[in-house]
Amino acid sequence: MQIEIITMSRQGGRPYNEDVFGQWYNDRFVACLVADGAGGHGGGDVAAATARASVLGSFSAAPALDAESIRKLVEQANVDVVNRQAEGGKLAAMRSTVVFAVIDLDAQALTWVHSGDSRAYLFRSGAILARTTDHSLVQQMVAGGMIDEEAARVHPQRNMLLSALGSVDEPPEISVSDRMRVEVGDVLLLCSDGVWEPLGDECLLDTLHASRNATDWTEQLDAQVKARA
C-alpha cells in the first residue's frame, strides 16, 4: 500500500501561526499529527510545538498501533506541556489540542487519538466513514439534541473547549478510536478548527468529489477557507 502525504498551514489573521503539523514513518508505520495551540502572545505556538515533539518523539522510539500505547503518548504530551508552563510568562496559560493518527501498513489498519477539537476524518468511496468527536461545549449540545452540526459551527461558544493539553488540575480528556481497516483509495484528513469550522463536513465532501488528486483537494480547501474568511 502506498500513501501520499500532503500538508498545508496558513497563518490566518494572527501575527503568528499557532497550528503545527508533523509526520514520522518507517517501512511499517506512518504517523501524522496536527496540534492547535492557544494561550495568546505566542504561548499557543509553543504548546503546539511541544505536543508535536513529545508525541512524535515518543512514537518514533517505540512505534505501535495498540490503543493503550497511543493514549500514553498524549498523556505524556500533556505532562510535557505542563512542565513548559512552569517557565511562566507567556507560557503559563498555554494549551494545545492534538489529533494523532497511525497507520500500520502491514496490517492495513488505522487508529487515531485526540484531545480538543482538532479533527480526524476517514473518507471512503466519497463518504465520511469515521470522524473524531470534539471535546467542546457545542459538541455536547449537539449530542444532547439542542443544536445540529451546522449550528455548532457558528455558535458563539464554539471555541469553548472541555479538554486540551496543558491541564494541571485534572487530566485532559483523551479519546482513542477503535482499530479501523484502511483500503486503497481511502482518504485521511487531519485538521484544526481553522479548516472544518468555516467549511463544514458538506464542503469537505463536495471539494473532495471535485478534486483530481490530494494536492488539488488541499488547494481547493485552502481557497474555500480564504473565500469564507
PLY file of the C-alpha trace (Angstrom):
ply
format ascii 1.0
element vertex 229
property float x
property float y
property float z
element edge 228
property int vertex1
property int vertex2
end_header
0.00 0.00 0.00
1.33 3.42 -0.99
0.45 6.59 0.90
0.72 10.19 -0.29
1.04 12.88 2.41
0.10 16.48 1.58
0.45 19.24 4.19
-0.66 22.84 4.32
-0.76 25.50 7.04
-1.75 29.16 6.83
-1.15 31.85 9.43
-4.63 33.37 9.26
-5.41 36.66 10.95
-2.96 36.39 13.85
0.62 37.72 13.80
1.85 34.15 14.40
0.68 30.65 13.47
-0.41 28.50 16.42
-1.09 25.40 14.31
1.59 22.79 13.67
1.71 19.51 11.80
4.21 16.69 11.67
4.76 13.16 10.45
7.04 10.20 11.01
7.28 6.94 9.11
9.34 3.82 8.58
8.82 0.69 6.48
5.76 -0.33 8.53
4.17 2.69 10.23
3.01 6.11 9.05
2.17 8.59 11.81
0.69 12.07 11.30
-0.19 14.82 13.76
-1.92 18.20 13.91
-1.89 20.41 17.01
-3.59 23.78 17.51
-2.19 25.94 20.29
-3.97 28.52 22.45
-2.86 30.93 25.10
-2.11 34.14 23.27
1.04 36.25 22.92
2.98 33.35 21.42
2.28 30.75 24.08
-0.02 28.70 21.88
2.59 28.01 19.24
4.98 26.76 21.93
2.32 24.45 23.36
1.55 23.01 19.93
5.22 22.53 19.09
5.81 20.88 22.48
2.94 18.47 21.88
4.27 17.60 18.42
7.81 16.96 19.65
6.57 14.85 22.55
4.14 12.65 20.60
6.28 12.07 17.53
9.46 11.67 19.55
7.93 9.06 21.84
6.21 7.22 18.99
9.37 7.01 16.90
11.19 5.43 19.84
8.63 2.62 20.14
6.12 2.59 17.24
2.95 0.58 17.87
-0.73 0.68 16.96
-2.34 -0.53 20.20
-4.74 1.88 21.87
-3.01 1.97 25.26
0.37 2.90 23.78
-1.17 5.66 21.70
-3.12 7.03 24.67
0.06 7.18 26.75
1.73 9.30 24.06
-0.87 12.03 24.55
-0.80 11.68 28.33
2.95 12.28 28.25
2.50 15.21 25.87
0.17 16.80 28.43
2.85 16.39 31.10
5.42 17.97 28.80
3.19 20.98 28.07
2.51 21.42 31.81
6.25 21.30 32.51
6.81 24.08 29.97
4.05 26.13 31.63
6.23 26.25 34.75
8.60 28.56 32.86
5.98 31.26 33.37
5.36 34.39 31.35
3.52 33.82 28.08
3.79 30.06 28.58
1.94 29.93 31.91
-1.56 29.55 30.46
-0.75 27.90 27.13
-2.80 24.97 25.86
-2.95 22.84 22.74
-5.35 20.49 21.05
-3.91 17.44 19.32
-5.00 14.79 16.86
-2.63 11.94 16.02
-3.22 9.10 13.55
-1.16 5.96 12.98
-1.39 3.60 10.02
0.10 0.11 10.18
0.92 -0.66 6.55
1.47 -4.37 7.17
-1.91 -4.83 8.87
-3.64 -2.17 6.75
-5.04 -0.73 9.97
-5.57 2.75 11.38
-6.01 4.15 14.89
-6.27 7.78 15.96
-6.28 9.68 19.23
-7.29 13.25 20.01
-7.89 15.81 22.72
-9.81 19.01 21.99
-11.39 19.98 18.68
-8.70 19.22 16.12
-10.24 16.51 13.98
-9.51 13.34 12.02
-11.73 12.21 9.14
-11.62 8.95 7.24
-13.26 9.11 3.80
-14.12 6.08 1.69
-15.94 5.94 -1.64
-16.83 9.62 -1.39
-18.39 9.43 2.07
-17.27 10.06 5.65
-16.63 6.64 7.17
-15.45 7.89 10.57
-14.74 11.19 12.35
-13.49 12.26 15.76
-15.94 13.80 18.24
-14.84 17.19 19.58
-14.26 17.75 23.28
-16.21 21.01 23.30
-19.30 22.62 24.77
-21.12 22.83 21.45
-20.39 19.16 20.71
-22.13 18.29 23.99
-25.05 20.43 22.85
-25.15 18.51 19.55
-25.06 15.20 21.43
-27.93 16.38 23.61
-30.05 17.30 20.61
-30.03 21.02 21.42
-28.40 22.10 18.14
-27.25 20.42 14.94
-23.74 20.27 13.48
-24.27 23.28 11.23
-25.48 25.44 14.11
-22.50 24.31 16.18
-20.08 25.73 13.58
-21.40 29.28 14.10
-22.43 29.10 17.75
-20.97 31.97 19.85
-19.49 29.43 22.29
-17.99 27.19 19.60
-14.45 27.87 20.83
-15.13 26.75 24.40
-13.12 23.54 24.77
-13.72 20.98 27.51
-10.30 19.41 27.06
-6.84 20.35 25.80
-3.22 19.57 26.63
-1.82 21.72 29.40
-4.29 20.62 32.06
-2.81 20.78 35.56
-5.72 20.20 37.92
-7.12 17.14 36.18
-6.02 15.01 33.22
-7.35 16.07 29.81
-10.00 14.00 28.09
-8.30 11.74 25.57
-10.27 9.69 23.05
-8.78 6.76 21.15
-10.59 5.26 18.16
-11.27 1.64 17.52
-8.84 -0.08 15.18
-10.07 0.58 11.63
-9.16 -1.17 8.41
-7.80 1.04 5.63
-8.27 0.31 1.95
-6.73 1.53 -1.29
-8.39 4.82 -2.20
-9.18 5.87 1.37
-8.54 9.50 2.34
-7.43 10.55 5.83
-7.73 14.21 6.81
-6.27 15.73 9.99
-7.15 19.39 10.53
-7.65 22.11 13.12
-10.85 24.11 13.52
-9.34 26.58 11.07
-10.49 24.15 8.34
-13.58 22.29 9.49
-15.25 25.21 11.28
-15.58 27.58 8.29
-16.23 24.79 5.79
-18.31 22.09 7.46
-18.48 18.44 6.51
-20.60 19.05 3.41
-17.97 21.33 1.86
-15.24 18.83 2.71
-17.16 16.19 0.78
-18.03 18.48 -2.13
-14.43 19.57 -2.65
-13.17 16.02 -2.29
-15.58 14.85 -5.01
-14.43 17.70 -7.27
-10.70 17.04 -6.81
-8.42 15.16 -9.19
-5.83 14.25 -6.54
-4.69 15.05 -2.99
-2.83 18.22 -3.98
-5.85 19.54 -5.86
-8.13 18.86 -2.86
-5.77 20.66 -0.49
-5.66 23.68 -2.79
-9.46 23.70 -3.04
-9.79 23.59 0.75
-7.34 26.47 1.06
-9.28 28.52 -1.48
-12.57 27.83 0.28
-11.20 28.85 3.67
-9.84 32.10 2.21
-13.15 32.83 0.47
-15.04 32.49 3.77
-12.59 34.43 5.93
0 1
1 2
2 3
3 4
4 5
5 6
6 7
7 8
8 9
9 10
10 11
11 12
12 13
13 14
14 15
15 16
16 17
17 18
18 19
19 20
20 21
21 22
22 23
23 24
24 25
25 26
26 27
27 28
28 29
29 30
30 31
31 32
32 33
33 34
34 35
35 36
36 37
37 38
38 39
39 40
40 41
41 42
42 43
43 44
44 45
45 46
46 47
47 48
48 49
49 50
50 51
51 52
52 53
53 54
54 55
55 56
56 57
57 58
58 59
59 60
60 61
61 62
62 63
63 64
64 65
65 66
66 67
67 68
68 69
69 70
70 71
71 72
72 73
73 74
74 75
75 76
76 77
77 78
78 79
79 80
80 81
81 82
82 83
83 84
84 85
85 86
86 87
87 88
88 89
89 90
90 91
91 92
92 93
93 94
94 95
95 96
96 97
97 98
98 99
99 100
100 101
101 102
102 103
103 104
104 105
105 106
106 107
107 108
108 109
109 110
110 111
111 112
112 113
113 114
114 115
115 116
116 117
117 118
118 119
119 120
120 121
121 122
122 123
123 124
124 125
125 126
126 127
127 128
128 129
129 130
130 131
131 132
132 133
133 134
134 135
135 136
136 137
137 138
138 139
139 140
140 141
141 142
142 143
143 144
144 145
145 146
146 147
147 148
148 149
149 150
150 151
151 152
152 153
153 154
154 155
155 156
156 157
157 158
158 159
159 160
160 161
161 162
162 163
163 164
164 165
165 166
166 167
167 168
168 169
169 170
170 171
171 172
172 173
173 174
174 175
175 176
176 177
177 178
178 179
179 180
180 181
181 182
182 183
183 184
184 185
185 186
186 187
187 188
188 189
189 190
190 191
191 192
192 193
193 194
194 195
195 196
196 197
197 198
198 199
199 200
200 201
201 202
202 203
203 204
204 205
205 206
206 207
207 208
208 209
209 210
210 211
211 212
212 213
213 214
214 215
215 216
216 217
217 218
218 219
219 220
220 221
221 222
222 223
223 224
224 225
225 226
226 227
227 228
